[in-house]
């Protein structure tokens, strides 16, 4: 094929049409270079999905905390929690903390 045959080709005429050139430039610009490009929209969608997952996890944690607070409204449960986590004691008691040998750090 020489240059004359290529210029007379149907696809060459279609591809060099001004409307086709402007439209393809516009589509390429909108897909890749614009501030609202496909790439940016895709990354924003993934961020939205991550935030939705984080929201669900936080809602679950809030529900767990509400159950825990409701449980601590009982004075017996509150005393049990204080003794287990903060080693609180009554005035006439002594508390002994037993640590097992395998739980101690013996690297030194």
ABEGO torsion letter per residue (X at the ends): XBAAAAAABAAAAAAABAAAAAAAAAAAAAAAABAABAAAAAAAAAAAAAAAAAAAAAAAAAAAAAAAAAAAABAAAAAAAAAAAAGBBBAABBBBBBBBAAABBAAX
